[in-house]
């Protein structure tokens, strides 16, 4: 099988693009977190994220998040074409600062939860979910 010069350049450009895309996705997630936190430091404790280790179907992955005394919790799916999944806001009369939902995941990736706590500090946690059948984007 022989490739023309044009085909070789196209294959090379495609390979270069595929190596750069994951870095761009992580930068987008970091930018979203920085926007939510205002650039504040993130603690590693204070947020609880429950998600399955293996999801048989990426179209409906159940997750729940909780953070004692949180005023808001943002959930991101780092590998999705559009990483923001949801932002839950809790008022002063909220009985609990927790939420459950089903999300769509494009493939195996990290799900990230960032909470704004009552004292103005922020906490972050993440969990890797392995998807066996693709959800969005395919």
Order of alpha helices (4+ residues) and beta strands (2+ residues): alpha-beta-beta-beta-beta-beta-beta-beta-beta-beta
